[in-house]
Amino acid sequence: MISKVFPGHNFYNAVRYVCRQEIKPEILATEGVRAHDWRLMAQDFINQHELRPSKKQACFHSILSFHPSEKPDNGTLVDLAKKYLQGIGITNTQYVIVKHSEKAHMHLHIIANMVNNDGNSIRDNWIALKGKKVAQKLTDEFKLVPAIRKDLSLTNVEALSESGGYRYKIYVAISENLPLSRTMEELENRLQKLGIEMQYKYKGQTTEKQGVSFKIGNYCFKGSKIDRQFSLGNLQKSVGLKQQQSVQIQHRAKELTESQDKNIGQKFIRAVHAMRQQTTGTTPMPDGKEQSKEIAKELGRLFEKLLTAEQPHEEDANVFLIEQRQYRKKHKHKIRR
């Protein structure tokens, strides 16, 4: 289950949207408002808001979305929605719970008044974050499918607005190119080839980066609005982790190469000393720091032996030729021309 809070809505537009008849809404529960007419319902919310007109954002509007495979009954949905409101601190106030089933995934719209029945203001600090945490707890409590990550296969691309379509395109582009990028510059170059421009927000007049946005066409979205994992901090962490893994792989490969070279050197020294023991009866090879010196010395001795190996002397060659001539003269009558 996913929780999403919409800030800045007013009661009239929010109630009209969730109760529009073309999508066949189901009003599951209400508290303190009339349900048979959306205009009267909106007016009931507005009347209570007037108890504290200084409260500018009095309209709370949230959506609870479920996995397409989940179809909880209405009683379960009402119980879940009430616990959701209680968990984020919205109590003793007006609310309406509306069920929408026009999409592949069923979802609830919850509208509540942030001015309670006593005319006091309900605190809304970090309410969107509170909603996500409460939704996670209720997901476990009601044994629902957890929203671990986005599943692009469930996205109805044709139903997206123009803005939503561009946002979806950016999400797909980052998801595919981030695993292939080792630096932010490399990611920026890859996205630029796809027509997506990365724009950074800097701290004051300094060069310190505070945020990142992605622009495509006439639309520009903050990284965190595309997805929380695409904020500047999370992107830098992802890229930094890849750099660290790359360094570790290179270091490990270097260690393996050095280890293999060392083993080859040790085997060579053992073989050379074994040959020396067989021919000269010398003592076994030394270990430790003297190995490199021993390799150089033994190679030098081997090359010296190869270069100074006994060759046939010219004198011996002449004797051989003389003997051949004498043999030919002696057996000349036997040799066929």
N, C-alpha and C positions, 0 to 999 in steps of 0.2 A: 504494500500500500504506500502511496505517495501523498504527501501533504504539500499544498501550494497556497500561499496567502497572497491576495491581491490588495496592495495598499492604494489609498487615494480614491476608492470608489464612493459614490453617494448612494443613498438608499433607493432613490427612484430608479436609477439606471440598473442597479444591481438586481433589484426585485423584478423589474421588467424583463431582464435577460433570463433569469433562471425560471421564470414562469411563462415564457412565451409558448403558445399552444402548438406551434408547428413541430416542436420536438416531443410533444406529449409528456410533459413533466409529471412526476408523482410527488405530491407534498406529503411527506411521511410524518412529520411532527411540527408543531408550532408552539410557541410560548409567548403570550401577551400580544399577539397580532391576529388579525382576521385572515383566514386562508381562502375564502371563496372568491376574492377579487384582489388581484395584485396591486391595484391602485390604492385600495383601502389598507392593504398590508404595508405598502410603502409609507402611507400617511401615519400609520400607527408608530412605525419606527421614527419618523420625523418628529412626531409629537413628543416622544420621550426624549429625544435628543435636545429639544428645546428646554428641558429641565437644566441643562448645562450647555448653553450655546458656546461657551469658550472652548469646548472640546471640538477641535476642528475635524479630526478624523474619527468620527463616531461609527462609521460603517465598517464592520469586520466582514470580509468575504473570503472564504477559503474553499478549496476543492480537495476532496479525498478520492484518489483514483485507485482502482483495483486492477489486478491482472486480468487479461481477457478470459482466462480459464475459471475465474472466480465469479460466482453468482450467489452471494449471501442473501438470505431472506430479509424482508423488511424489518422484522423485529430485531435481528442482529445488527442491521445497519443503524437503526435508531439508538440502540444501546451503545454501539461503537461511537457514534457522533456525539452523544451526550458525554461519554467519558473523555472524548477528545477535547470538548469545550472546557470541561472541568480541569483537565490536565494542563491547559494553557492559561487557566485562571479566569475564564469567562463564566461567571456564575451570577445568579440573581438578576437576570436581565432577559430581554426579548431575544427570540431566535426563531429561525425557520430552517428545516432540513428538507432539501428537495433532491429527488433521485432522477438522474438522466441516464437513458439507455440507448440513445441514438447512435452512439459510437460502438466500436468493437469492445472497448473496455467500459464497464459500468463505473459511474462516479457520482459522488454526492456534492451538492453545493450547500454550504452552510453560511447563512447570513445572521449576524448577531449585532446587538447594539452595545457599543463600548461605553454608554451611559446607563448605569444599572437602574433598577426599579426605585432606588432611593434617591436618584438624581446625582449619584457620585460617579466620578470618572473611573473606568477600569484601566489599569496600567497595561500599556502595549509595548513595553520595552522588549526588543529582541523576540517579538512574538512569532515571526516566521521561523526562526531557529528553534524556538520552543515547540512549534507545531511539528517540525521534522522529527524532533526527539520523541515527542509523545506518539507520533505515528509509528515510529520504530517499535516502541514498547507495545502498542496495541497490535501491531503486526504479529509479534510473538505471542501475545495473550490470546488472540483469536485464531492463531495458527494460519495466518495468511501468507501469500507468496511475498518474500522480501524483495525490495527494490535495490538490488546490489549494484547494478549498472544499467545503462540504457541498452535496449535491444532494438537495433535499427530495423530488424525484420518486421517489427510490429508497427512501424511508422506508416501512416496513411499519407503518403507524399501528395497525392492528388487533392486531399482535403486541406492542405496547408495554404495559408495566405501567402502573398508575395514575400512579405517580411519573414514569415516562418520558413518559407522555402529556401531563402538565402541563408538563414540561420542554420538550417539543416545541412545545406551544402558546405558551410564552413566547418560544422561539426565533423562531417565525414572526412573532409580534407585534412583536418588536424589529426583525427584518429588514425588515418592511413599513413601520414608523413612523420608524425612524432616518433614512432619506433625506429624510423630510418635516419633520424637526425641526431648528431652528437653534440651540436651547439645550437644556440638560439639563432645565430646567423644562417646556419644551414637550413633550419626550419623556415626562416623568413624567405630564403631564396626559393625553396620548394613551393611555398604557398604563393609566392609572387608569380611563378610560372602558371599557376591556376587562376590568376586574376584576383588573388586575395592579398590585401596589403596589411601588414602589421604596423600599428601605431602605438608608440609608448607615451605614457604620462610621466612627467618628471617632477621631482620635488622642488618647488620654487624655481629659482634660477640656476639650480645645480644640474649635474648630469646623472644624478641618482634616479634610477627608474622605480616608479611606484605602481604602475599598472600597465596593462596592455589591452588594446582593442583590435578588432579585425574588421576591415572595411572591404566591401564588395559592392560594386555599383554605387548607388546612392545610399546604401545602408551601412551602418557601422554599429558593431556590437562589442560590449565589454567581454573580455575573456571569460569572466565568471558567469556572465549571462548566457554564453554559449553552453558552458558546463563548468561546474565548480572546479573540476580537475584542470581546466584551461586558464585559470588565473595566472598572473605573472609568477607568483611564488611557486605554485605547483608545477608550472612548465619548467622553471629553473631547476626545481628538485628532480624532475624526471630526466632532464638533460644531464644534470650533474651526476645522477646515478649511473647513466650510461657511460659517461666519461670515466667514472670510478671503476666500473666493470671492465672497460676497455684497458685501463692501466693495469688492473689485476690480471687480466688475461695475458697481456704482454709480459708482465713480470713473471708469471708462471711459466710462460713459454721460454723465457730467457733462463729461468732456473733449470728447466728440463734440458735445454741445450747444453748448459754448463755441466750439468750432472752427467749427460751422455758423453761429452767430451772428456770429462774427468775419468769416467769408467774406461773409455777407449785408451786413454793415456796409461792408466794403471795396468790394463791388460797387456799393452805393448811392453811396458817395463818388465812385467812378470815374464813375458815370453823371451825378451832379450836376456834377462838374468838366468832364465832356465837354460838357454843356449850357452851362456858363459860358464855356468856350473858344469855342463856336460863336457865342455872343451878345456876349461882352465881350472875348474874346481873352485871358483870364487864363492864368496859368502852371499847369502840372500840379499835382496834389494832393500834399501832404506825406505822409510815411510815419511809422510808429512811434507815439509817445505822443500825437501831436496828432490822431490819427484821431477819438477820441471828441469832442474839442472841435469838430472840423470838422463832424461829424454834427450836433451841436447848433446850430452857426451856420447851416448850410445849411438845416436844418429851419426855423429861425426866419425866415430870409429867404423861404423858400417860403410859409410861412403868412402872412407880412406881405404878400407880393404878392397872395395870394389874398384877403385881407381888404380890401386897398386897391385892388383892381382897379376900372377905370373902369366906372361904372354909367350908364344913360340918365338925363340930367338932366330935372328937371320942366319946364324951359323948352322943351327939345326936344320933350317929349311934348305941350305945349300947341300948338306950331306944327303938329305932325302932326294934331291934332284940328281945328284951324282949316282946314287944307288939305282935310281930308275933308268938312267942311261945305260949303265952297265948291264942291267937285266935285259934291256931291249937288244943290245948288241949280241949278247950270249944266245938269246932265243930268237934271233932275227928270222931264221928260216921257218919258225913256227907261227910267226905273226902274219896274218893275211893282210895284204894291202887293199 
